[in-house]
């Protein structure tokens, strides 16, 4: 979005990062007051519609500090929205809900707000994050952001069956809605997007099925009322755990297991509807979560070492660009507008890869909560 901007207000802190990088953490600004003779006017002497045109070119974080009328303006539906974080959080164990919650982090005001509750069908309290049979791992909740929507598509119930028969969709301006029924509700699948179209591949239904494990379907949230089946994978070996299908330059890239384990990689060409082998050098670098910036630059975080790398397609190698202790244990990431947002055991971190050297910011979570996933969407409008 042309007029959207990131606004992470930061100050220096200490971190066990490589010496060539800078680490920062989000801090609150003190309020400033704008001396305005007429509090009903945005700018004295100018009609409000002209004043808004002038103010829309200014960084919202600066407008927020000046006066209450400008602060209200940046959250109004008519003002170009800035980006903010939308997170799926796991509440404290003492909380009455043991499932998940949806929260929005506003980088301008440095505040978290809980989102309106989603539809009750399917009921989210049935979604399970931990199970006695899987003590060493979390049960994945799979979500994706596409066309300014957050889409929740796969999760697991208490009896280890797929939790969602339909995608749950959140739009910052329109709220919650429900997408078309999945042909085969599934969990432990590959989920991704290419050119604003959602793809789901492989996975397990209520029980293991070779047909489901080999299948791939697509859905365009803007134009398509149903899911469309595409050409099957050659086998069902990509149903072992939840993975990302990373959309990059017209193709989807996925591996069958996470981390340092030996793995297989495959590439789906969305135009040709064909499957291909993943380049060897790319496959070697899939050692943690992977994301593509506007589907042009691909990044990976090595979950064991906390190293952020960028893929060089010409040489088929991954090039290190940043290292931080906060990125160790990385579980999920997204890339947007020059920022890499990472969920790790340390919480949510945002790496600015445009600056040289890169800088890292911390979005402190609400007390007691843990991050499951993070996405980047326009901020929600505030109506009075």
C-alpha positions as CSV (number, residue, x, y, z in Angstrom):
1,X,0.0,0.0,0.0
2,X,1.7,3.1,-1.2
3,X,0.9,5.4,1.7
4,X,1.3,2.8,4.4
5,X,4.4,2.9,6.6
6,X,6.0,1.1,9.4
7,X,6.5,3.1,12.6
8,X,8.6,1.3,15.1
9,X,9.8,3.8,17.7
10,X,13.0,2.5,19.2
11,X,15.8,3.1,21.6
12,X,19.1,1.2,22.0
13,X,19.4,-1.8,24.4
14,X,21.8,-4.6,24.9
15,X,21.5,-7.9,23.1
16,X,23.7,-10.9,22.3
17,X,23.8,-10.1,18.6
18,X,26.6,-9.9,16.1
19,X,28.7,-6.8,16.5
20,X,27.7,-5.5,13.1
21,X,24.0,-5.1,14.1
22,X,22.0,-2.9,16.2
23,X,19.2,-4.0,18.6
24,X,16.4,-1.8,19.8
25,X,13.2,-2.1,21.8
26,X,9.9,-0.3,21.5
27,X,9.4,2.6,23.9
28,X,6.5,4.9,24.6
29,X,6.7,8.6,23.6
30,X,5.5,11.3,25.8
31,X,2.5,13.2,24.5
32,X,3.1,16.6,22.9
33,X,0.4,19.2,22.5
34,X,-0.4,21.2,19.4
35,X,-1.3,24.8,20.0
36,X,-4.4,25.2,17.8
37,X,-6.6,28.3,18.1
38,X,-9.6,26.3,16.8
39,X,-9.7,22.8,18.1
40,X,-12.3,21.8,15.5
41,X,-9.8,22.4,12.6
42,X,-6.9,20.1,11.7
43,X,-4.9,23.1,10.5
44,X,-6.0,26.6,11.3
45,X,-7.1,28.5,8.1
46,X,-7.5,25.4,6.0
47,X,-10.6,23.3,5.3
48,X,-10.2,19.9,6.8
49,X,-10.2,18.0,3.5
50,X,-7.2,20.1,2.3
51,X,-5.5,19.8,5.7
52,X,-5.9,16.0,5.5
53,X,-4.2,15.9,2.1
54,X,-1.3,17.8,3.6
55,X,-1.0,15.6,6.7
56,X,-1.4,12.3,4.9
57,X,2.2,12.7,3.5
58,X,3.6,12.9,7.1
59,X,4.8,9.9,9.1
60,X,1.8,8.9,11.3
61,X,4.2,8.5,14.3
62,X,4.9,12.2,14.1
63,X,1.3,13.2,13.8
64,X,0.4,11.0,16.9
65,X,2.7,13.1,19.1
66,X,1.3,16.5,18.2
67,X,-2.3,16.8,19.2
68,X,-5.5,14.8,19.9
69,X,-7.2,15.9,16.6
70,X,-4.3,14.7,14.5
71,X,-4.2,11.5,16.6
72,X,-7.8,10.8,15.8
73,X,-7.2,11.6,12.2
74,X,-4.5,8.8,11.7
75,X,-7.0,6.2,12.9
76,X,-10.0,7.5,10.9
77,X,-11.2,5.4,7.9
78,X,-10.4,8.2,5.5
79,X,-6.7,8.4,6.5
80,X,-4.2,6.1,4.6
81,X,-3.6,3.2,7.0
82,X,-0.2,2.3,8.4
83,X,0.8,-1.3,8.9
84,X,0.5,-3.1,12.3
85,X,1.0,-6.6,13.7
86,X,-1.8,-9.1,14.1
87,X,-0.9,-12.0,16.3
88,X,-2.3,-15.3,17.3
89,X,-1.5,-15.6,21.0
90,X,-1.7,-18.4,23.6
91,X,-3.2,-17.1,26.8
92,X,-1.7,-17.7,30.3
93,X,-2.5,-21.1,31.8
94,X,-4.6,-19.4,34.5
95,X,-6.8,-17.9,31.8
96,X,-10.3,-19.3,31.5
97,X,-9.6,-20.1,27.8
98,X,-6.9,-22.7,27.0
99,X,-7.1,-22.1,23.2
100,X,-6.0,-19.1,21.2
101,X,-6.8,-15.4,21.1
102,X,-6.3,-12.8,18.3
103,X,-4.6,-9.5,19.1
104,X,-3.5,-6.4,17.3
105,X,-0.3,-4.5,18.1
106,X,-0.3,-0.8,17.2
107,X,3.3,0.4,16.6
108,X,2.2,4.1,16.9
109,X,0.7,3.9,20.3
110,X,2.7,0.9,21.4
111,X,-0.4,-0.9,22.6
112,X,-2.1,-4.3,22.2
113,X,-5.8,-4.7,21.7
114,X,-7.8,-7.9,21.5
115,X,-9.7,-8.4,18.3
116,X,-13.5,-8.9,18.2
117,X,-14.4,-12.5,18.8
118,X,-14.6,-14.7,15.6
119,X,-17.7,-16.6,14.6
120,X,-18.7,-19.4,16.9
121,X,-18.9,-21.9,14.1
122,X,-16.4,-23.5,14.1
123,X,-15.8,-23.0,17.9
124,X,-12.2,-22.0,18.5
125,X,-12.2,-23.3,22.1
126,X,-11.8,-26.8,20.5
127,X,-8.5,-25.8,19.0
128,X,-5.6,-27.6,20.9
129,X,-2.0,-26.4,21.2
130,X,-0.7,-29.1,23.4
131,X,-1.6,-32.8,23.8
132,X,-0.2,-35.5,26.2
133,X,0.7,-37.7,23.3
134,X,3.0,-35.0,21.9
135,X,4.8,-33.7,24.9
136,X,7.9,-32.6,22.9
137,X,6.0,-30.4,20.4
138,X,3.2,-28.0,20.0
139,X,0.2,-28.7,17.7
140,X,0.3,-26.1,14.9
141,X,-2.3,-23.5,14.2
142,X,-1.8,-22.6,10.5
143,X,-2.7,-19.1,9.3
144,X,-1.7,-16.8,6.4
145,X,-2.2,-13.2,5.4
146,X,-3.3,-12.4,1.8
147,X,-5.0,-9.3,0.3
148,X,-5.1,-7.5,3.6
149,X,-6.9,-10.5,5.3
150,X,-5.8,-12.8,8.1
151,X,-6.9,-16.3,7.3
152,X,-7.0,-19.2,9.8
153,X,-7.1,-22.4,7.9
154,X,-5.9,-25.5,9.8
155,X,-5.6,-26.6,13.5
156,X,-6.1,-29.6,15.7
157,X,-9.0,-30.5,18.1
158,X,-8.7,-32.3,21.4
159,X,-9.4,-35.6,19.7
160,X,-6.6,-35.0,17.1
161,X,-8.9,-34.2,14.2
162,X,-9.0,-31.1,11.9
163,X,-10.5,-28.2,13.8
164,X,-11.6,-26.1,10.8
165,X,-14.1,-27.1,8.1
166,X,-14.0,-23.5,6.7
167,X,-11.4,-20.8,6.6
168,X,-11.9,-18.1,9.2
169,X,-11.1,-14.6,7.7
170,X,-10.4,-11.4,9.5
171,X,-10.3,-8.1,7.7
172,X,-9.2,-5.0,9.7
173,X,-12.0,-2.9,8.2
174,X,-14.8,-5.4,7.9
175,X,-14.2,-7.8,10.8
176,X,-14.7,-11.6,10.7
177,X,-16.2,-13.8,8.0
178,X,-16.2,-17.4,6.9
179,X,-14.7,-18.7,3.7
180,X,-15.9,-21.6,1.5
181,X,-15.9,-25.2,2.9
182,X,-12.6,-27.1,2.5
183,X,-13.0,-30.1,0.2
184,X,-10.9,-32.0,2.8
185,X,-10.5,-30.3,6.2
186,X,-6.9,-31.1,7.3
187,X,-4.1,-30.4,9.7
188,X,-0.3,-30.8,9.4
189,X,-0.5,-29.5,5.9
190,X,1.4,-27.1,3.7
191,X,-0.1,-23.6,3.5
192,X,0.9,-20.7,1.3
193,X,-0.1,-18.0,-1.1
194,X,1.1,-16.9,-4.5
195,X,-0.3,-13.8,-6.3
196,X,-3.0,-13.3,-3.7
197,X,-4.3,-16.9,-4.1
198,X,-4.3,-19.3,-1.2
199,X,-3.0,-22.9,-1.6
200,X,-3.2,-25.8,0.8
201,X,-1.4,-29.1,0.1
202,X,-1.0,-32.5,1.7
203,X,-1.9,-32.9,5.4
204,X,-4.0,-35.3,7.4
205,X,-7.8,-35.3,7.7
206,X,-9.8,-37.1,10.4
207,X,-7.6,-40.1,9.5
208,X,-4.6,-40.6,7.2
209,X,-5.6,-40.8,3.5
210,X,-3.1,-41.1,0.6
211,X,-5.5,-39.0,-1.6
212,X,-5.5,-36.1,0.9
213,X,-1.8,-36.4,1.6
214,X,-1.0,-36.0,-2.2
215,X,-3.6,-33.3,-2.9
216,X,-3.4,-29.6,-3.5
217,X,-6.2,-27.1,-3.7
218,X,-6.4,-23.4,-4.4
219,X,-8.8,-20.6,-3.5
220,X,-8.9,-16.9,-4.5
221,X,-10.4,-15.1,-1.5
222,X,-11.5,-12.2,-3.8
223,X,-13.1,-13.9,-6.8
224,X,-13.6,-17.7,-6.1
225,X,-16.5,-19.0,-4.0
226,X,-15.0,-22.5,-3.9
227,X,-11.8,-24.5,-3.7
228,X,-10.3,-25.8,-6.9
229,X,-8.4,-29.1,-7.0
230,X,-5.0,-29.0,-8.8
231,X,-2.5,-31.7,-10.0
232,X,-1.6,-34.1,-7.2
233,X,1.9,-34.4,-5.7
234,X,3.8,-37.6,-6.5
235,X,3.5,-39.0,-3.0
236,X,2.1,-38.2,0.5
237,X,5.4,-37.6,2.3
238,X,4.5,-33.9,3.0
239,X,1.9,-34.7,5.7
240,X,4.4,-35.2,8.6
241,X,4.0,-31.8,10.1
242,X,2.7,-28.3,9.4
243,X,4.9,-26.4,6.9
244,X,4.9,-23.2,4.9
245,X,4.4,-23.2,1.1
246,X,6.5,-20.1,0.4
247,X,5.3,-18.1,-2.6
248,X,8.2,-16.7,-4.5
249,X,8.3,-15.6,-8.2
250,X,5.3,-17.5,-9.3
251,X,6.1,-20.8,-7.5
252,X,5.5,-22.4,-4.1
253,X,8.4,-23.8,-2.3
254,X,8.0,-26.3,0.6
255,X,9.8,-29.0,2.5
256,X,8.4,-32.0,4.4
257,X,10.0,-31.4,7.8
258,X,11.3,-28.4,9.8
259,X,14.6,-27.7,11.4
260,X,17.9,-29.5,10.8
261,X,16.4,-32.9,10.0
262,X,17.0,-34.5,6.6
263,X,14.3,-33.4,4.4
264,X,12.8,-33.4,0.9
265,X,11.9,-30.2,-1.0
266,X,9.4,-29.7,-3.8
267,X,8.3,-26.7,-6.0
268,X,4.9,-26.2,-7.4
269,X,4.6,-24.0,-10.5
270,X,1.2,-22.2,-10.1
271,X,0.9,-21.3,-13.8
272,X,1.9,-24.6,-15.3
273,X,0.2,-26.7,-12.5
274,X,3.3,-28.9,-12.3
275,X,5.6,-30.2,-9.6
276,X,9.5,-29.9,-9.7
277,X,12.5,-30.6,-7.5
278,X,13.8,-27.9,-5.2
279,X,17.2,-26.5,-6.0
280,X,19.9,-28.2,-3.9
281,X,21.3,-25.1,-2.3
282,X,17.9,-23.7,-1.4
283,X,17.0,-27.0,0.2
284,X,20.1,-27.0,2.4
285,X,19.2,-23.6,3.8
286,X,15.7,-24.5,4.9
287,X,16.7,-24.8,8.6
288,X,13.8,-22.8,10.1
289,X,10.9,-20.7,9.0
290,X,11.0,-19.1,5.5
291,X,9.2,-16.1,4.1
292,X,9.3,-14.1,0.9
293,X,9.2,-10.3,0.8
294,X,6.5,-9.3,-1.7
295,X,7.3,-12.7,-3.4
296,X,10.6,-11.3,-4.6
297,X,13.2,-11.8,-1.9
298,X,13.3,-15.0,0.1
299,X,14.5,-15.1,3.7
300,X,15.2,-17.9,6.2
301,X,15.9,-17.9,10.0
302,X,18.2,-20.7,11.1
303,X,16.2,-21.8,14.3
304,X,19.3,-23.3,15.9
305,X,21.7,-20.4,15.3
306,X,19.5,-17.4,15.2
307,X,20.9,-16.4,11.8
308,X,18.7,-14.5,9.2
309,X,19.8,-15.2,5.6
310,X,18.7,-14.1,2.1
311,X,18.5,-16.5,-0.8
312,X,20.8,-15.8,-3.8
313,X,19.1,-17.5,-6.7
314,X,21.9,-16.9,-9.2
315,X,24.4,-18.9,-7.1
316,X,21.8,-21.1,-5.3
317,X,23.2,-20.1,-1.9
318,X,21.9,-18.4,1.3
319,X,23.7,-15.3,2.4
320,X,23.9,-14.3,6.0
321,X,22.6,-10.8,6.7
322,X,21.9,-10.7,10.5
323,X,22.3,-12.7,13.7
324,X,20.6,-12.4,17.1
325,X,20.0,-14.5,20.1
326,X,16.4,-13.4,19.9
327,X,16.0,-15.3,16.7
328,X,17.0,-18.6,18.1
329,X,14.1,-21.0,18.4
330,X,12.3,-19.3,15.5
331,X,9.0,-20.9,14.8
332,X,7.2,-18.6,12.3
333,X,7.9,-15.5,10.2
334,X,6.5,-13.1,7.7
335,X,8.1,-10.5,5.5
336,X,6.5,-7.2,4.6
337,X,7.6,-3.7,3.6
338,X,11.2,-4.2,4.4
339,X,10.6,-5.9,7.8
340,X,11.0,-9.5,8.8
341,X,8.7,-10.4,11.7
342,X,9.7,-13.5,13.6
343,X,8.0,-15.5,16.3
344,X,10.6,-17.3,18.4
345,X,10.9,-18.6,22.0
346,X,11.9,-15.0,22.9
347,X,8.6,-13.6,21.6
348,X,8.0,-11.4,18.6
349,X,10.9,-9.6,16.9
350,X,10.9,-7.3,13.9
351,X,14.1,-7.0,11.8
352,X,14.5,-4.0,9.5
353,X,16.5,-5.4,6.6
354,X,16.4,-2.1,4.7
355,X,18.7,-0.3,7.0
356,X,22.5,-1.0,7.0
357,X,23.3,-2.7,9.3
358,X,19.9,-4.3,10.0
359,X,18.1,-3.3,13.2
360,X,15.9,-5.4,15.4
361,X,12.9,-4.2,17.4
362,X,10.9,-6.1,20.1
363,X,7.1,-6.1,20.3
364,X,6.6,-6.9,24.0
365,X,3.7,-9.3,24.4
366,X,0.9,-8.9,26.9
367,X,1.9,-10.3,30.2
368,X,1.7,-14.1,30.4
369,X,0.9,-14.6,26.7
370,X,2.9,-16.5,24.2
371,X,3.0,-15.9,20.4
372,X,1.8,-18.6,18.1
373,X,1.9,-16.6,14.8
374,X,2.2,-13.0,13.6
375,X,1.0,-11.3,10.5
376,X,1.2,-7.8,9.0
377,X,-2.0,-6.0,7.9
378,X,-3.2,-2.4,7.8
379,X,-4.3,-1.0,11.2
380,X,-7.9,-1.1,12.2
381,X,-9.9,2.1,11.9
382,X,-11.2,3.7,15.0
383,X,-14.7,5.2,14.8
384,X,-16.2,7.5,17.5
